[in-house]
């Protein structure tokens, strides 16, 4: 159930990303890559701890980058980080 919730949240973030105004192409690409990585982690049966840590670090860095110009998107990522943490990812 938690994975389904997270996947639904990822879809909402994708929708927000498409609707986001004034987001740089680089940030848009980075967000897309991070979301692809999250889905990959959710669908893998095993994921090593280093990969999970790298993903978490990259997500937190992106939230920091988005907070000023795109607070709604940053908030969505913060919720996603919390969901991932509750899943042990």
PAZA-141345 format. One record per atom (N, C-alpha, C, O, CB): x, z, y; atom name; residue in three letters; residue number from 1. Coordinates in steps of 0.2 Angstrom, whole numbers, padded with zeros to 4 digits, always signed. Last residue first. Glycine has a CB too. Example, Ala and Ser with C-alpha at 12.3 -4.5 7.8 and 13.67 -1.06 7.14 Angstrom:
<sites>
u	w	v	a	r	k
+0064	+0035	-0011	N	SER	2 .
+0068	+0036	-0005	CA	SER	2 .
+0064	+0039	+0000	C	SER	2 .
+0067	+0040	+0006	O	SER	2 .
+0070	+0029	-0003	CB	SER	2 .
+0066	+0039	-0028	N	ALA	1 .
+0062	+0039	-0022	CA	ALA	1 .
+0066	+0039	-0016	C	ALA	1 .
+0071	+0042	-0017	O	ALA	1 .
+0057	+0045	-0022	CB	ALA	1 .
</sites>
This chain:
<sites>
u	w	v	a	r	k
+0069	+0013	+0019	N	UNK	89 .
+0073	+0006	+0021	CA	UNK	89 .
+0076	+0007	+0027	C	UNK	89 .
+0080	+0002	+0029	O	UNK	89 .
+0068	+0000	+0021	CB	UNK	89 .
+0060	+0022	+0016	N	UNK	88 .
+0067	+0023	+0014	CA	UNK	88 .
+0071	+0017	+0015	C	UNK	88 .
+0076	+0016	+0011	O	UNK	88 .
+0067	+0025	+0006	CB	UNK	88 .
+0048	+0021	+0021	N	UNK	87 .
+0048	+0018	+0015	CA	UNK	87 .
+0056	+0019	+0012	C	UNK	87 .
+0057	+0017	+0006	O	UNK	87 .
+0047	+0011	+0015	CB	UNK	87 .
+0050	+0027	+0033	N	UNK	86 .
+0046	+0031	+0029	CA	UNK	86 .
+0046	+0028	+0022	C	UNK	86 .
+0044	+0031	+0017	O	UNK	86 .
+0038	+0031	+0031	CB	UNK	86 .
+0058	+0017	+0039	N	UNK	85 .
+0061	+0023	+0037	CA	UNK	85 .
+0056	+0027	+0032	C	UNK	85 .
+0059	+0031	+0028	O	UNK	85 .
+0062	+0028	+0044	CB	UNK	85 .
+0048	+0007	+0041	N	UNK	84 .
+0053	+0006	+0036	CA	UNK	84 .
+0057	+0013	+0034	C	UNK	84 .
+0058	+0014	+0028	O	UNK	84 .
+0058	+0001	+0040	CB	UNK	84 .
+0040	+0014	+0051	N	UNK	83 .
+0037	+0012	+0044	CA	UNK	83 .
+0043	+0011	+0039	C	UNK	83 .
+0042	+0013	+0033	O	UNK	83 .
+0033	+0006	+0045	CB	UNK	83 .
+0049	+0014	+0061	N	UNK	82 .
+0047	+0021	+0058	CA	UNK	82 .
+0043	+0019	+0051	C	UNK	82 .
+0044	+0023	+0047	O	UNK	82 .
+0041	+0024	+0063	CB	UNK	82 .
+0051	+0001	+0063	N	UNK	81 .
+0057	+0005	+0061	CA	UNK	81 .
+0054	+0011	+0058	C	UNK	81 .
+0057	+0013	+0053	O	UNK	81 .
+0061	+0006	+0068	CB	UNK	81 .
+0038	-0002	+0068	N	UNK	80 .
+0041	-0005	+0062	CA	UNK	80 .
+0047	-0001	+0059	C	UNK	80 .
+0047	+0000	+0053	O	UNK	80 .
+0042	-0013	+0063	CB	UNK	80 .
+0038	+0005	+0080	N	UNK	79 .
+0033	+0007	+0074	CA	UNK	79 .
+0035	+0004	+0068	C	UNK	79 .
+0035	+0007	+0063	O	UNK	79 .
+0026	+0004	+0076	CB	UNK	79 .
+0047	-0003	+0086	N	UNK	78 .
+0048	+0004	+0085	CA	UNK	78 .
+0044	+0007	+0080	C	UNK	78 .
+0046	+0011	+0075	O	UNK	78 .
+0047	+0008	+0092	CB	UNK	78 .
+0041	-0015	+0087	N	UNK	77 .
+0047	-0014	+0083	CA	UNK	77 .
+0048	-0007	+0082	C	UNK	77 .
+0051	-0006	+0076	O	UNK	77 .
+0053	-0018	+0087	CB	UNK	77 .
+0031	-0012	+0096	N	UNK	76 .
+0029	-0014	+0090	CA	UNK	76 .
+0035	-0014	+0085	C	UNK	76 .
+0034	-0012	+0079	O	UNK	76 .
+0027	-0022	+0090	CB	UNK	76 .
+0039	-0009	+0107	N	UNK	75 .
+0035	-0003	+0104	CA	UNK	75 .
+0033	-0005	+0097	C	UNK	75 .
+0032	-0001	+0093	O	UNK	75 .
+0028	-0002	+0108	CB	UNK	75 .
+0044	-0021	+0110	N	UNK	74 .
+0048	-0016	+0109	CA	UNK	74 .
+0045	-0010	+0105	C	UNK	74 .
+0047	-0007	+0100	O	UNK	74 .
+0052	-0013	+0115	CB	UNK	74 .
+0032	-0028	+0114	N	UNK	73 .
+0035	-0030	+0108	CA	UNK	73 .
+0040	-0025	+0106	C	UNK	73 .
+0041	-0024	+0100	O	UNK	73 .
+0039	-0036	+0110	CB	UNK	73 .
+0029	-0020	+0126	N	UNK	72 .
+0024	-0020	+0120	CA	UNK	72 .
+0028	-0023	+0114	C	UNK	72 .
+0026	-0020	+0108	O	UNK	72 .
+0018	-0025	+0122	CB	UNK	72 .
+0040	-0022	+0134	N	UNK	71 .
+0039	-0015	+0131	CA	UNK	71 .
+0034	-0015	+0125	C	UNK	71 .
+0035	-0012	+0121	O	UNK	71 .
+0036	-0011	+0136	CB	UNK	71 .
+0050	-0032	+0138	N	UNK	70 .
+0045	-0033	+0134	CA	UNK	70 .
+0043	-0027	+0130	C	UNK	70 .
+0044	-0026	+0124	O	UNK	70 .
+0047	-0039	+0128	CB	UNK	70 .
+0060	-0028	+0147	N	UNK	69 .
+0057	-0034	+0149	CA	UNK	69 .
+0050	-0035	+0144	C	UNK	69 .
+0046	-0038	+0146	O	UNK	69 .
+0061	-0040	+0148	CB	UNK	69 .
+0065	-0015	+0142	N	UNK	68 .
+0064	-0016	+0149	CA	UNK	68 .
+0059	-0022	+0150	C	UNK	68 .
+0054	-0022	+0154	O	UNK	68 .
+0070	-0018	+0152	CB	UNK	68 .
+0066	-0017	+0127	N	UNK	67 .
+0062	-0011	+0131	CA	UNK	67 .
+0060	-0013	+0138	C	UNK	67 .
+0054	-0012	+0140	O	UNK	67 .
+0065	-0005	+0130	CB	UNK	67 .
+0074	-0025	+0121	N	UNK	66 .
+0067	-0028	+0123	CA	UNK	66 .
+0064	-0023	+0127	C	UNK	66 .
+0059	-0025	+0131	O	UNK	66 .
+0063	-0029	+0117	CB	UNK	66 .
+0086	-0019	+0118	N	UNK	65 .
+0086	-0025	+0122	CA	UNK	65 .
+0079	-0027	+0125	C	UNK	65 .
+0079	-0030	+0130	O	UNK	65 .
+0089	-0030	+0118	CB	UNK	65 .
+0081	-0008	+0110	N	UNK	64 .
+0084	-0007	+0116	CA	UNK	64 .
+0084	-0013	+0121	C	UNK	64 .
+0083	-0012	+0127	O	UNK	64 .
+0091	-0004	+0115	CB	UNK	64 .
+0077	-0016	+0099	N	UNK	63 .
+0072	-0013	+0103	CA	UNK	63 .
+0075	-0011	+0110	C	UNK	63 .
+0071	-0011	+0115	O	UNK	63 .
+0070	-0006	+0099	CB	UNK	63 .
+0089	-0021	+0095	N	UNK	62 .
+0084	-0026	+0097	CA	UNK	62 .
+0079	-0022	+0101	C	UNK	62 .
+0077	-0025	+0107	O	UNK	62 .
+0081	-0030	+0092	CB	UNK	62 .
+0095	-0009	+0090	N	UNK	61 .
+0098	-0013	+0095	CA	UNK	61 .
+0093	-0017	+0099	C	UNK	61 .
+0093	-0018	+0105	O	UNK	61 .
+0104	-0016	+0093	CB	UNK	61 .
+0086	-0007	+0079	N	UNK	60 .
+0086	-0002	+0085	CA	UNK	60 .
+0089	-0005	+0091	C	UNK	60 .
+0087	-0004	+0096	O	UNK	60 .
+0090	+0004	+0083	CB	UNK	60 .
+0089	-0018	+0071	N	UNK	59 .
+0082	-0017	+0074	CA	UNK	59 .
+0082	-0012	+0080	C	UNK	59 .
+0079	-0014	+0085	O	UNK	59 .
+0077	-0014	+0068	CB	UNK	59 .
+0102	-0015	+0068	N	UNK	58 .
+0100	-0021	+0071	CA	UNK	58 .
+0093	-0021	+0074	C	UNK	58 .
+0092	-0023	+0080	O	UNK	58 .
+0101	-0027	+0067	CB	UNK	58 .
+0101	-0003	+0060	N	UNK	57 .
+0105	-0003	+0066	CA	UNK	57 .
+0103	-0009	+0071	C	UNK	57 .
+0102	-0009	+0077	O	UNK	57 .
+0112	-0003	+0065	CB	UNK	57 .
+0093	-0008	+0049	N	UNK	56 .
+0090	-0002	+0054	CA	UNK	56 .
+0094	-0002	+0061	C	UNK	56 .
+0091	-0002	+0066	O	UNK	56 .
+0091	+0004	+0051	CB	UNK	56 .
+0102	-0017	+0044	N	UNK	55 .
+0095	-0019	+0046	CA	UNK	55 .
+0092	-0014	+0051	C	UNK	55 .
+0090	-0016	+0056	O	UNK	55 .
+0090	-0020	+0040	CB	UNK	55 .
+0112	-0008	+0040	N	UNK	54 .
+0113	-0014	+0045	CA	UNK	54 .
+0107	-0016	+0048	C	UNK	54 .
+0106	-0017	+0054	O	UNK	54 .
+0117	-0019	+0041	CB	UNK	54 .
+0105	+0000	+0030	N	UNK	53 .
+0108	+0003	+0036	CA	UNK	53 .
+0109	-0002	+0042	C	UNK	53 .
+0108	-0001	+0048	O	UNK	53 .
+0115	+0006	+0035	CB	UNK	53 .
+0103	-0010	+0021	N	UNK	52 .
+0097	-0006	+0024	CA	UNK	52 .
+0099	-0003	+0030	C	UNK	52 .
+0096	-0004	+0035	O	UNK	52 .
+0094	-0001	+0019	CB	UNK	52 .
+0116	-0013	+0017	N	UNK	51 .
+0111	-0018	+0020	CA	UNK	51 .
+0105	-0015	+0023	C	UNK	51 .
+0103	-0017	+0029	O	UNK	51 .
+0109	-0023	+0014	CB	UNK	51 .
+0120	-0001	+0011	N	UNK	50 .
+0123	-0004	+0017	CA	UNK	50 .
+0119	-0009	+0021	C	UNK	50 .
+0118	-0009	+0027	O	UNK	50 .
+0130	-0007	+0015	CB	UNK	50 .
+0112	+0001	+0000	N	UNK	49 .
+0111	+0005	+0006	CA	UNK	49 .
+0114	+0002	+0012	C	UNK	49 .
+0112	+0003	+0018	O	UNK	49 .
+0114	+0012	+0004	CB	UNK	49 .
+0104	-0014	-0007	N	UNK	48 .
+0110	-0009	-0006	CA	UNK	48 .
+0109	-0005	+0000	C	UNK	48 .
+0106	-0008	+0005	O	UNK	48 .
+0116	-0013	-0007	CB	UNK	48 .
+0089	-0016	-0015	N	UNK	47 .
+0093	-0017	-0009	CA	UNK	47 .
+0098	-0012	-0008	C	UNK	47 .
+0097	-0006	-0009	O	UNK	47 .
+0088	-0017	-0003	CB	UNK	47 .
+0079	-0023	-0028	N	UNK	46 .
+0084	-0018	-0026	CA	UNK	46 .
+0088	-0020	-0019	C	UNK	46 .
+0088	-0026	-0018	O	UNK	46 .
+0090	-0017	-0032	CB	UNK	46 .
+0069	-0032	-0027	N	UNK	45 .
+0068	-0026	-0031	CA	UNK	45 .
+0073	-0020	-0029	C	UNK	45 .
+0072	-0014	-0030	O	UNK	45 .
+0068	-0028	-0038	CB	UNK	45 .
+0063	-0038	-0011	N	UNK	44 .
+0069	-0037	-0016	CA	UNK	44 .
+0067	-0031	-0020	C	UNK	44 .
+0064	-0026	-0018	O	UNK	44 .
+0076	-0037	-0013	CB	UNK	44 .
+0054	-0038	-0002	N	UNK	43 .
+0052	-0042	-0008	CA	UNK	43 .
+0058	-0041	-0013	C	UNK	43 .
+0057	-0043	-0019	O	UNK	43 .
+0051	-0049	-0006	CB	UNK	43 .
+0059	-0031	+0008	N	UNK	42 .
+0053	-0028	+0005	CA	UNK	42 .
+0051	-0032	-0001	C	UNK	42 .
+0048	-0029	-0006	O	UNK	42 .
+0047	-0030	+0010	CB	UNK	42 .
+0070	-0039	+0012	N	UNK	41 .
+0071	-0032	+0010	CA	UNK	41 .
+0065	-0029	+0006	C	UNK	41 .
+0065	-0026	+0001	O	UNK	41 .
+0073	-0027	+0015	CB	UNK	41 .
+0063	-0050	+0017	N	UNK	40 .
+0067	-0051	+0012	CA	UNK	40 .
+0069	-0044	+0008	C	UNK	40 .
+0068	-0043	+0002	O	UNK	40 .
+0074	-0054	+0014	CB	UNK	40 .
+0056	-0044	+0028	N	UNK	39 .
+0052	-0047	+0023	CA	UNK	39 .
+0057	-0047	+0017	C	UNK	39 .
+0054	-0046	+0011	O	UNK	39 .
+0049	-0054	+0025	CB	UNK	39 .
+0068	-0041	+0036	N	UNK	38 .
+0063	-0036	+0034	CA	UNK	38 .
+0059	-0038	+0028	C	UNK	38 .
+0059	-0035	+0023	O	UNK	38 .
+0059	-0034	+0040	CB	UNK	38 .
+0073	-0054	+0038	N	UNK	37 .
+0077	-0049	+0034	CA	UNK	37 .
+0073	-0044	+0032	C	UNK	37 .
+0073	-0041	+0026	O	UNK	37 .
+0083	-0047	+0039	CB	UNK	37 .
+0063	-0059	+0046	N	UNK	36 .
+0064	-0062	+0040	CA	UNK	36 .
+0068	-0058	+0035	C	UNK	36 .
+0067	-0057	+0029	O	UNK	36 .
+0068	-0069	+0041	CB	UNK	36 .
+0065	-0051	+0057	N	UNK	35 .
+0058	-0050	+0054	CA	UNK	35 .
+0059	-0054	+0047	C	UNK	35 .
+0056	-0051	+0042	O	UNK	35 .
+0053	-0054	+0057	CB	UNK	35 .
+0077	-0055	+0062	N	UNK	34 .
+0076	-0048	+0059	CA	UNK	34 .
+0070	-0048	+0055	C	UNK	34 .
+0070	-0044	+0050	O	UNK	34 .
+0076	-0044	+0065	CB	UNK	34 .
+0074	-0068	+0065	N	UNK	33 .
+0079	-0067	+0060	CA	UNK	33 .
+0078	-0060	+0057	C	UNK	33 .
+0078	-0059	+0051	O	UNK	33 .
+0086	-0068	+0062	CB	UNK	33 .
+0066	-0066	+0076	N	UNK	32 .
+0064	-0070	+0070	CA	UNK	32 .
+0068	-0069	+0064	C	UNK	32 .
+0066	-0068	+0058	O	UNK	32 .
+0063	-0077	+0071	CB	UNK	32 .
+0074	-0060	+0085	N	UNK	31 .
+0068	-0056	+0082	CA	UNK	31 .
+0066	-0060	+0076	C	UNK	31 .
+0064	-0056	+0071	O	UNK	31 .
+0063	-0056	+0088	CB	UNK	31 .
+0083	-0070	+0087	N	UNK	30 .
+0086	-0064	+0084	CA	UNK	30 .
+0080	-0060	+0081	C	UNK	30 .
+0080	-0057	+0076	O	UNK	30 .
+0089	-0060	+0089	CB	UNK	30 .
+0075	-0079	+0094	N	UNK	29 .
+0078	-0081	+0087	CA	UNK	29 .
+0080	-0075	+0084	C	UNK	29 .
+0079	-0074	+0077	O	UNK	29 .
+0084	-0086	+0088	CB	UNK	29 .
+0072	-0072	+0105	N	UNK	28 .
+0066	-0075	+0101	CA	UNK	28 .
+0069	-0076	+0094	C	UNK	28 .
+0066	-0074	+0089	O	UNK	28 .
+0063	-0081	+0104	CB	UNK	28 .
+0084	-0071	+0111	N	UNK	27 .
+0081	-0065	+0109	CA	UNK	27 .
+0075	-0067	+0104	C	UNK	27 .
+0074	-0063	+0099	O	UNK	27 .
+0078	-0061	+0115	CB	UNK	27 .
+0087	-0084	+0113	N	UNK	26 .
+0091	-0080	+0109	CA	UNK	26 .
+0088	-0074	+0106	C	UNK	26 .
+0088	-0073	+0101	O	UNK	26 .
+0098	-0078	+0113	CB	UNK	26 .
+0077	-0088	+0122	N	UNK	25 .
+0077	-0091	+0116	CA	UNK	25 .
+0082	-0087	+0111	C	UNK	25 .
+0080	-0087	+0105	O	UNK	25 .
+0080	-0098	+0116	CB	UNK	25 .
+0070	-0074	+0130	N	UNK	24 .
+0075	-0079	+0130	CA	UNK	24 .
+0075	-0082	+0123	C	UNK	24 .
+0073	-0079	+0118	O	UNK	24 .
+0082	-0076	+0131	CB	UNK	24 .
+0053	-0073	+0136	N	UNK	23 .
+0058	-0070	+0131	CA	UNK	23 .
+0063	-0076	+0130	C	UNK	23 .
+0061	-0081	+0129	O	UNK	23 .
+0055	-0068	+0125	CB	UNK	23 .
+0043	-0076	+0145	N	UNK	22 .
+0049	-0075	+0147	CA	UNK	22 .
+0054	-0071	+0143	C	UNK	22 .
+0059	-0068	+0145	O	UNK	22 .
+0049	-0070	+0153	CB	UNK	22 .
+0029	-0069	+0135	N	UNK	21 .
+0032	-0073	+0140	CA	UNK	21 .
+0039	-0071	+0142	C	UNK	21 .
+0041	-0065	+0142	O	UNK	21 .
+0027	-0073	+0146	CB	UNK	21 .
+0023	-0069	+0119	N	UNK	20 .
+0028	-0066	+0124	CA	UNK	20 .
+0030	-0071	+0129	C	UNK	20 .
+0032	-0076	+0127	O	UNK	20 .
+0034	-0062	+0120	CB	UNK	20 .
+0016	-0075	+0108	N	UNK	19 .
+0013	-0074	+0115	CA	UNK	19 .
+0017	-0071	+0120	C	UNK	19 .
+0015	-0072	+0126	O	UNK	19 .
+0007	-0069	+0114	CB	UNK	19 .
+0025	-0074	+0098	N	UNK	18 .
+0023	-0080	+0100	CA	UNK	18 .
+0020	-0080	+0107	C	UNK	18 .
+0021	-0084	+0111	O	UNK	18 .
+0018	-0083	+0095	CB	UNK	18 .
+0026	-0060	+0097	N	UNK	17 .
+0032	-0064	+0099	CA	UNK	17 .
+0030	-0071	+0101	C	UNK	17 .
+0033	-0073	+0106	O	UNK	17 .
+0036	-0064	+0093	CB	UNK	17 .
+0013	-0057	+0093	N	UNK	16 .
+0015	-0054	+0099	CA	UNK	16 .
+0021	-0058	+0102	C	UNK	16 .
+0022	-0060	+0107	O	UNK	16 .
+0017	-0047	+0099	CB	UNK	16 .
+0014	-0062	+0080	N	UNK	15 .
+0009	-0065	+0085	CA	UNK	15 .
+0011	-0063	+0092	C	UNK	15 .
+0010	-0067	+0096	O	UNK	15 .
+0002	-0062	+0083	CB	UNK	15 .
+0024	-0054	+0074	N	UNK	14 .
+0025	-0062	+0075	CA	UNK	14 .
+0020	-0065	+0080	C	UNK	14 .
+0022	-0069	+0084	O	UNK	14 .
+0024	-0065	+0068	CB	UNK	14 .
+0017	-0042	+0074	N	UNK	13 .
+0023	-0043	+0079	CA	UNK	13 .
+0025	-0051	+0080	C	UNK	13 .
+0026	-0053	+0085	O	UNK	13 .
+0029	-0040	+0075	CB	UNK	13 .
+0008	-0045	+0064	N	UNK	12 .
+0005	-0044	+0071	CA	UNK	12 .
+0011	-0044	+0076	C	UNK	12 .
+0010	-0047	+0082	O	UNK	12 .
+0003	-0036	+0072	CB	UNK	12 .
+0016	-0047	+0053	N	UNK	11 .
+0012	-0052	+0056	CA	UNK	11 .
+0010	-0051	+0063	C	UNK	11 .
+0009	-0056	+0067	O	UNK	11 .
+0006	-0053	+0051	CB	UNK	11 .
+0021	-0034	+0052	N	UNK	10 .
+0025	-0039	+0054	CA	UNK	10 .
+0022	-0045	+0056	C	UNK	10 .
+0024	-0048	+0061	O	UNK	10 .
+0030	-0041	+0048	CB	UNK	10 .
+0009	-0027	+0049	N	UNK	9 .
+0012	-0026	+0055	CA	UNK	9 .
+0017	-0031	+0057	C	UNK	9 .
+0017	-0033	+0063	O	UNK	9 .
+0016	-0019	+0055	CB	UNK	9 .
+0008	-0032	+0036	N	UNK	8 .
+0002	-0034	+0041	CA	UNK	8 .
+0005	-0032	+0048	C	UNK	8 .
+0004	-0036	+0053	O	UNK	8 .
-0004	-0029	+0039	CB	UNK	8 .
+0019	-0027	+0030	N	UNK	7 .
+0019	-0034	+0031	CA	UNK	7 .
+0013	-0036	+0036	C	UNK	7 .
+0014	-0041	+0039	O	UNK	7 .
+0017	-0037	+0024	CB	UNK	7 .
+0015	-0013	+0031	N	UNK	6 .
+0021	-0016	+0034	CA	UNK	6 .
+0021	-0023	+0035	C	UNK	6 .
+0022	-0026	+0041	O	UNK	6 .
+0028	-0014	+0031	CB	UNK	6 .
+0005	-0013	+0022	N	UNK	5 .
+0004	-0011	+0029	CA	UNK	5 .
+0009	-0014	+0033	C	UNK	5 .
+0008	-0016	+0039	O	UNK	5 .
+0003	-0004	+0029	CB	UNK	5 .
+0011	-0017	+0010	N	UNK	4 .
+0006	-0021	+0013	CA	UNK	4 .
+0004	-0020	+0020	C	UNK	4 .
+0003	-0024	+0024	O	UNK	4 .
-0001	-0020	+0009	CB	UNK	4 .
+0019	-0006	+0009	N	UNK	3 .
+0022	-0012	+0010	CA	UNK	3 .
+0017	-0017	+0013	C	UNK	3 .
+0019	-0021	+0017	O	UNK	3 .
+0025	-0015	+0003	CB	UNK	3 .
+0010	+0004	+0006	N	UNK	2 .
+0014	+0004	+0012	CA	UNK	2 .
+0017	-0002	+0014	C	UNK	2 .
+0018	-0004	+0020	O	UNK	2 .
+0019	+0010	+0011	CB	UNK	2 .
+0004	+0000	-0006	N	UNK	1 .
+0000	+0000	+0000	CA	UNK	1 .
+0004	+0000	+0006	C	UNK	1 .
+0003	-0004	+0011	O	UNK	1 .
-0005	+0006	+0000	CB	UNK	1 .
</sites>
